[in-house]
Amino acid sequence: MAFILTFLGKGGSGRSTLAIATAQKFARQGKAVLLATQDAGPVVGTQLGQSLTATPQSVETNLWAMQLRSATLLEQSWDAVKALEAQYLRTPFFKEVYGQELGVLPGMDEALALDALRRYDASGDYDVIVYDGAGDQTTLRMFGLPEILDWYLRRFRQVFEASDLGKALSPFIQPIANAVLAGDWAGRLEQPSQQAADLLGQGRTAINDPTRVLACLVTTPEAAAVATARHLWGGAQQIGLAVGAVLVNQTTAGTLEPEVFAPLSNHAIPALATQDWAALIDALPDFNQLAQSAPRPIVIDVPARRVSLFLPSFDKTQVTLTQYGPEVTVEAGDQRRNLLLPEELRGRPVQGAKFQDRSLVISF
């Protein structure tokens, strides 16, 4: 398993430059590093002094870099879908559709990139993966996919199986499945569903663990960049993505006032001059240490029947808490989170909620 690191911040704040410097920092520590950029342009390759391709290429000792090209990733994913279909269906019907024919629909880029990160992580080839994405709400939606899809899979399956429609259709499932599926229909129906659930659960667990996946905020001293970083900080907490520090880029005049991003540390990073990467690398913090000390987005205290959600940059007027049946939903800004509660708290009614130390504290 690799340590996955990404950066959030306003466009033009220098996220890609800091991603490169971070990848070089880890590589020079002897770590095997993959720098994966979603920037389709030539900028990252130009800074590295080498054109990037859709597959990892060595750019220096211990460092590989690549572009996450959606069309190529879609072809690879489509081949996997066809292989799965051929395994489970008697007469596959996607076999005459080729990945090279498919276009990338809006929203597919993030899902394809996340799956690529999952595969490179699972390969065991890299100690560190530095992901250079859009660094905005798009990136947050990407990292939030495992939790959201896991919820859809669990919740809708439960509702369907308990519904009159589900009960009415269940006698017809077996003969239809026997006609379409190969081999043991029951096992074939259950296996893909369980595989999907396992993958989503693993993804959710990894993203909720700052020693596995960590984000850092990137800003300049400019007010709009600071405001954007604060907004993304709050959004990251909503999807369970820990944020470790603030990198104040293109400045040597000092860092921001501590209370702006408290309790995060913030670090002044000088502007890149004449490809002098050493100065940037030296100014970067110890990311492994940040992973250990990053504020947890959610803390669950089962004995006290209390859940604390760290929601910096939001106040109580911007947060809505609702409970429908067994589900507790928190809406902050333009993001909504369904809390996955432990069995001991699941289904219990909310007794109260309050804002305390930038956290929403929910009592059951």
C-alpha positions in Angstrom: 0.0 0.0 0.0 1.2 3.5 -0.9 0.9 6.8 0.9 -1.3 9.0 -1.4 -0.8 12.7 -1.2 -2.8 15.5 -3.0 -3.1 19.3 -2.9 -6.1 21.5 -2.7 -6.3 25.2 -3.6 -7.2 28.0 -6.0 -6.1 27.7 -9.7 -2.8 29.4 -10.2 -1.6 29.0 -6.6 1.1 26.6 -7.6 -0.3 23.2 -6.8 1.4 21.3 -9.6 4.8 22.9 -8.8 4.5 21.8 -5.2 3.3 18.3 -6.3 6.5 17.9 -8.3 8.7 19.2 -5.5 6.9 16.8 -3.1 7.5 13.8 -5.4 11.1 14.8 -5.7 11.4 15.1 -1.9 10.2 11.6 -1.3 12.2 10.1 -4.2 15.4 11.6 -2.8 14.6 10.0 0.6 14.8 6.6 -1.3 11.0 6.1 -1.7 9.6 4.7 -4.9 7.3 7.6 -6.0 4.6 7.9 -8.7 3.6 11.4 -9.7 0.2 11.2 -11.4 -1.1 14.4 -13.0 -4.5 15.0 -14.5 -3.3 18.1 -16.3 -3.6 17.2 -20.0 -1.3 20.0 -21.0 2.5 20.1 -21.3 3.2 22.2 -18.2 4.1 19.4 -15.8 6.2 17.6 -18.4 8.0 20.8 -19.2 8.8 21.4 -15.6 10.1 17.8 -15.3 12.1 18.2 -18.5 10.4 15.1 -20.1 7.2 14.6 -22.1 4.6 12.5 -20.1 2.6 9.6 -21.4 -0.4 7.6 -20.2 1.9 5.1 -18.5 4.5 5.7 -15.8 7.9 6.8 -17.1 11.1 7.1 -15.1 12.1 10.8 -14.8 14.8 10.5 -12.1 16.0 7.9 -9.6 13.1 6.5 -7.7 10.6 8.8 -9.4 8.1 7.9 -12.2 5.6 10.3 -13.7 2.5 10.0 -15.9 -0.6 11.7 -17.2 -4.0 10.3 -16.2 -5.6 10.4 -19.7 -9.3 9.7 -19.4 -9.7 8.2 -22.9 -6.9 5.6 -22.2 -8.3 4.9 -18.8 -11.7 4.3 -20.2 -10.4 1.8 -22.7 -8.7 -0.1 -19.9 -11.8 0.0 -17.7 -14.0 -1.1 -20.6 -11.8 -4.1 -21.2 -12.2 -5.1 -17.6 -16.0 -4.7 -17.8 -16.1 -7.0 -20.9 -13.9 -9.6 -19.2 -16.2 -9.6 -16.2 -19.3 -9.8 -18.4 -17.8 -12.8 -20.3 -17.1 -14.5 -16.9 -20.7 -14.2 -15.7 -23.0 -14.1 -18.7 -23.7 -16.9 -21.1 -24.0 -14.5 -24.1 -22.1 -11.3 -23.5 -23.7 -8.3 -25.3 -20.9 -5.7 -24.8 -18.3 -7.8 -26.8 -19.0 -5.9 -30.0 -18.5 -2.5 -28.4 -14.9 -1.4 -28.3 -13.2 0.9 -25.8 -11.7 3.0 -28.6 -15.3 3.9 -29.7 -16.3 5.3 -26.4 -16.3 9.0 -25.5 -15.7 10.4 -22.0 -18.9 11.7 -20.4 -18.9 14.5 -17.9 -18.0 13.2 -14.5 -16.2 10.1 -15.7 -12.8 11.7 -15.5 -12.8 11.6 -11.7 -14.1 8.0 -11.4 -11.5 6.8 -13.9 -8.7 8.7 -12.2 -9.7 7.3 -8.8 -9.8 3.7 -10.2 -6.3 4.3 -11.7 -5.0 5.4 -8.3 -6.5 2.3 -6.7 -4.8 0.1 -9.2 -1.4 1.7 -8.9 -1.7 1.6 -5.1 -2.6 -2.1 -5.2 0.3 -2.9 -7.5 2.7 -2.6 -4.7 5.2 -0.8 -7.0 5.2 2.5 -5.2 5.7 3.7 -1.6 4.2 7.2 -2.4 1.7 8.4 -5.0 1.5 12.1 -5.5 -1.8 13.0 -7.2 -1.9 16.3 -9.1 -5.6 16.8 -9.8 -7.8 19.8 -10.3 -7.4 20.6 -6.6 -11.0 21.9 -6.2 -14.5 20.6 -5.6 -13.9 18.1 -8.5 -11.1 16.5 -6.6 -13.2 16.4 -3.4 -16.0 14.7 -5.3 -13.5 12.1 -6.6 -12.2 11.2 -3.2 -15.8 11.2 -1.8 -16.9 8.6 -4.4 -16.2 5.4 -2.4 -18.3 6.6 0.6 -21.1 7.9 -1.6 -21.3 4.8 -3.8 -21.0 2.5 -0.8 -24.0 4.3 0.8 -26.0 3.9 -2.5 -25.2 0.2 -2.7 -26.1 -0.5 0.9 -29.1 1.7 1.3 -30.9 1.0 -2.0 -30.3 -2.7 -1.7 -31.8 -2.7 1.8 -34.8 -0.7 0.6 -35.4 -2.9 -2.5 -35.1 -6.2 -0.6 -37.6 -5.0 2.0 -40.1 -3.5 -0.5 -43.2 -5.2 -1.9 -41.6 -4.9 -5.4 -38.5 -6.8 -4.3 -40.6 -9.5 -2.6 -42.8 -9.8 -5.6 -39.9 -10.2 -8.0 -37.8 -12.6 -6.0 -39.7 -15.8 -7.3 -38.8 -14.8 -10.9 -35.2 -14.0 -10.3 -34.0 -17.6 -10.3 -35.4 -18.7 -13.7 -34.3 -15.5 -15.4 -30.8 -15.8 -13.8 -30.5 -19.4 -14.9 -31.2 -18.4 -18.5 -28.7 -15.5 -18.5 -25.9 -16.4 -16.1 -23.3 -19.1 -16.3 -23.0 -21.7 -13.5 -24.4 -21.3 -10.0 -26.8 -18.3 -10.3 -27.0 -17.5 -6.6 -23.2 -17.3 -6.3 -22.9 -15.4 -9.5 -25.4 -12.8 -8.4 -23.8 -12.3 -5.1 -20.1 -12.4 -6.0 -19.9 -9.2 -8.1 -22.0 -7.3 -5.6 -19.8 -8.4 -2.7 -16.6 -7.6 -4.7 -18.0 -4.1 -5.4 -18.9 -3.6 -1.7 -15.5 -4.8 -0.6 -13.7 -2.4 -3.0 -15.8 0.5 -1.9 -15.3 -0.3 1.8 -11.5 -0.5 1.3 -11.6 2.8 -0.5 -13.6 4.5 2.2 -11.3 3.2 4.9 -8.2 4.4 3.1 -9.5 7.9 2.4 -10.6 8.2 6.1 -7.0 7.2 7.2 -4.5 10.2 7.0 -1.6 7.8 7.0 -2.9 6.4 3.7 -4.5 9.4 2.0 -3.6 13.0 3.0 -4.3 16.4 1.5 -2.5 19.7 2.0 -3.9 23.2 1.3 -2.0 25.4 -1.1 -2.6 29.2 -1.1 -0.8 32.4 -1.8 -1.1 35.4 0.6 -3.8 36.8 -1.7 -7.2 37.1 0.0 -9.2 35.1 -2.7 -6.7 32.2 -2.6 -6.9 32.1 1.2 -10.7 32.1 1.1 -10.7 29.3 -1.5 -8.3 27.2 0.6 -10.5 27.6 3.7 -13.6 26.6 1.7 -11.9 23.5 0.3 -10.7 22.6 3.8 -14.2 22.4 5.1 -15.3 20.4 2.1 -12.5 17.9 2.6 -13.7 17.2 6.1 -17.2 16.5 4.8 -15.9 13.6 2.7 -13.6 12.3 5.5 -10.3 13.5 3.8 -7.8 14.7 6.4 -5.9 17.9 5.7 -2.4 18.1 7.2 -1.0 21.6 6.6 -1.2 24.8 4.7 1.5 25.6 2.2 1.7 29.4 1.6 3.3 29.4 -1.8 5.4 32.1 -3.6 6.4 34.0 -0.5 9.4 34.4 1.7 7.8 37.1 3.8 6.4 34.7 6.4 3.2 32.7 6.8 -0.4 33.6 7.5 -1.8 34.5 10.9 -2.0 31.2 12.8 -5.7 31.5 13.6 -6.8 31.6 10.0 -6.2 27.9 9.6 -5.8 26.8 13.2 -5.0 24.1 14.3 -3.1 23.4 11.0 0.5 24.5 10.7 1.4 26.7 7.7 4.6 26.9 5.9 6.1 29.6 3.7 7.3 28.2 0.3 9.5 30.4 -2.0 8.7 30.9 -5.6 10.4 28.6 -8.0 13.3 30.4 -9.7 15.4 29.1 -12.6 14.4 25.5 -11.8 15.9 25.7 -8.4 13.9 22.8 -6.9 16.2 22.4 -3.9 14.8 25.6 -2.2 11.2 24.4 -2.6 12.1 20.8 -1.4 13.8 22.2 1.7 10.8 24.4 2.6 8.3 21.5 2.4 7.2 20.0 5.7 7.6 16.4 6.9 4.5 14.9 5.3 4.7 11.7 7.3 4.7 13.6 10.5 1.7 15.7 9.2 -0.2 12.4 8.6 0.2 11.5 12.2 -0.9 14.8 13.6 -3.7 15.8 11.1 -7.1 16.6 12.7 -9.5 13.7 12.2 -12.6 14.7 10.2 -14.8 12.5 12.3 -14.4 11.1 15.9 -16.9 8.6 17.2 -17.2 8.0 20.9 -19.5 5.0 21.3 -19.6 4.8 25.1 -20.5 8.5 25.3 -22.9 8.1 22.3 -21.3 11.1 20.6 -20.0 11.9 17.1 -17.8 14.9 16.4 -17.4 16.2 12.9 -14.6 18.7 12.3 -16.1 21.4 10.1 -13.6 24.3 9.9 -14.7 27.3 7.7 -18.3 26.6 8.4 -20.5 28.0 11.2 -23.8 26.7 12.6 -25.9 28.8 10.2 -24.3 26.9 7.2 -24.8 23.4 8.5 -28.0 21.4 8.3 -28.5 18.1 10.3 -31.4 15.8 9.4 -32.4 12.3 10.4 -34.6 10.1 8.2 -35.2 6.6 9.7 -31.7 5.1 10.4 -29.8 7.7 8.4 -28.1 10.8 9.8 -27.2 13.4 7.1 -25.0 16.5 7.5 -25.2 19.2 4.8 -22.5 21.9 4.9 -21.9 24.2 1.9 -22.7 22.3 -1.3 -21.8 18.9 0.1 -23.9 16.3 1.9 -22.6 13.4 4.0 -24.6 10.4 5.2 -22.8 9.2 8.4 -21.8 5.6 8.5 -22.3 4.9 12.2 -21.2 1.9 14.2 -23.9 -0.7 15.0 -24.3 0.6 18.6 -25.4 4.0 17.4 -27.2 3.0 14.1 -30.9 3.8 14.2 -30.7 5.8 17.5 -32.4 9.2 17.4 -30.3 12.3 17.6 -30.7 13.9 21.0 -28.9 17.1 20.4 -26.2 18.9 18.3 -23.9 21.9 19.0 -20.9 23.7 17.5 -17.8 23.5 19.7 -14.2 24.2 18.7 -15.0 24.2 15.0 -16.7 20.8 15.3 -20.3 19.7 15.1 -20.9 17.5 18.1 -23.9 15.2 17.7 -25.4 13.3 20.7 -27.4 10.1 20.4 
